[in-house]
Amino acid sequence: MSRIFTTSVASVYPHYVTKAERKGRTRAEVDEVITWLTGYDQKALDAHLAHGTTFEDFFARAEINPNVSLITGTVCGVRVEEVEDPLMQQIRWLDKLVDELAKGRPMSKVLRSAVPSA
């Protein structure tokens, strides 16, 4: 079992926010990415952060967005679509979304929104 599984989301969350804010994005945008991925609303996300929920429990209770198959690419040199452990893949999806946010991708692209027809 990876050590990240038993790490609290709250201990990593400030790093996500800092990474995004360094690139001109906001905490609210980080929260939007997390809620899109997990199905949690803001109140539930805040409760998980306040209670020190581990990544394992955080994702065990999440209702993962059906569009996660559209999340592709690499995080730390690992292709997210090839990660075999389901929990590690969920964590990598979150890392990838925060990376894209920090790189300045439009929120519609980060959240894999349907492309509006012209």
C-alpha positions as CSV (number, residue, x, y, z in Angstrom):
1,M,0.0,0.0,0.0
2,S,1.3,3.4,-0.9
3,R,1.8,5.9,1.9
4,I,-0.3,8.5,0.0
5,F,-3.4,6.4,0.6
6,T,-3.3,7.0,4.4
7,T,-2.2,10.7,4.0
8,S,-4.9,13.2,4.7
9,V,-6.3,15.2,1.8
10,A,-6.1,18.3,4.0
11,S,-2.3,17.9,4.3
12,V,-1.9,17.9,0.5
13,Y,-4.7,20.4,-0.3
14,P,-2.6,23.5,0.5
15,H,0.0,22.4,-2.0
16,Y,-2.7,22.1,-4.7
17,V,-3.9,25.6,-3.9
18,T,-0.3,27.1,-3.7
19,K,0.5,25.5,-7.1
20,A,-2.6,26.9,-8.7
21,E,-2.2,30.4,-7.1
22,R,1.4,30.7,-8.2
23,K,0.1,30.5,-11.7
24,G,-2.7,33.0,-11.2
25,R,-5.5,30.6,-10.5
26,T,-7.7,30.5,-7.3
27,R,-8.6,28.3,-4.4
28,A,-12.1,28.3,-5.7
29,E,-10.9,26.9,-9.0
30,V,-9.0,24.1,-7.2
31,D,-12.2,23.3,-5.3
32,E,-14.2,23.3,-8.5
33,V,-11.8,20.7,-10.0
34,I,-12.0,18.6,-6.9
35,T,-15.8,18.7,-6.7
36,W,-16.0,17.9,-10.4
37,L,-13.9,14.8,-10.0
38,T,-15.4,13.5,-6.8
39,G,-19.0,14.6,-6.9
40,Y,-18.7,16.2,-3.5
41,D,-20.3,19.6,-3.0
42,Q,-18.3,22.4,-1.3
43,K,-19.8,21.6,2.1
44,A,-18.7,18.0,1.9
45,L,-15.3,18.9,0.6
46,D,-14.8,21.4,3.5
47,A,-15.9,18.7,5.9
48,H,-13.4,16.2,4.6
49,L,-10.6,18.8,4.8
50,A,-11.7,19.7,8.4
51,H,-11.8,16.1,9.5
52,G,-8.5,15.0,8.0
53,T,-10.0,12.4,5.8
54,T,-7.4,10.1,4.2
55,F,-7.2,9.8,0.4
56,E,-8.3,6.2,0.8
57,D,-11.6,7.2,2.6
58,F,-12.0,10.4,0.5
59,F,-12.1,8.5,-2.8
60,A,-14.0,5.5,-1.3
61,R,-17.0,7.8,-0.7
62,A,-16.6,9.8,-3.9
63,E,-18.9,9.6,-6.9
64,I,-16.3,9.8,-9.6
65,N,-17.2,11.9,-12.6
66,P,-18.2,9.7,-15.5
67,N,-15.9,11.7,-17.8
68,V,-12.7,10.7,-16.1
69,S,-11.8,8.5,-19.1
70,L,-11.1,11.8,-20.8
71,I,-8.2,12.5,-18.4
72,T,-5.1,11.5,-20.2
73,G,-1.4,12.4,-20.1
74,T,1.4,12.2,-17.6
75,V,1.9,13.2,-14.0
76,C,5.5,12.8,-12.6
77,G,6.3,10.8,-15.7
78,V,3.4,8.3,-15.2
79,R,0.6,8.1,-17.8
80,V,-2.6,8.5,-15.7
81,E,-4.6,6.2,-18.0
82,E,-2.2,3.3,-17.4
83,V,-2.1,3.4,-13.6
84,E,-3.4,0.0,-12.5
85,D,-4.3,0.6,-8.9
86,P,-7.8,2.2,-8.9
87,L,-7.1,4.5,-5.9
88,M,-3.7,5.6,-7.1
89,Q,-5.3,6.3,-10.5
90,Q,-7.9,8.5,-8.8
91,I,-5.2,10.4,-6.9
92,R,-3.2,10.8,-10.2
93,W,-6.4,12.1,-11.9
94,L,-6.6,14.8,-9.2
95,D,-2.9,15.6,-9.6
96,K,-3.4,15.9,-13.4
97,L,-6.4,18.2,-13.1
98,V,-4.5,20.5,-10.7
99,D,-1.5,20.5,-13.0
100,E,-3.6,21.5,-16.0
101,L,-5.3,24.2,-13.9
102,A,-1.9,25.6,-12.9
103,K,-0.7,25.5,-16.5
104,G,-3.4,27.9,-17.4
105,R,-5.8,25.6,-19.3
106,P,-9.3,27.0,-19.6
107,M,-11.6,25.5,-16.9
108,S,-13.9,24.1,-19.6
109,K,-10.9,22.0,-20.9
110,V,-9.7,21.0,-17.4
111,L,-13.3,19.8,-16.6
112,R,-13.6,17.9,-19.9
113,S,-16.7,19.9,-20.8
114,A,-18.4,19.0,-24.0
115,V,-17.2,21.3,-26.8
116,P,-20.1,23.6,-27.7
117,S,-21.1,23.5,-31.3
118,A,-20.6,26.6,-33.4
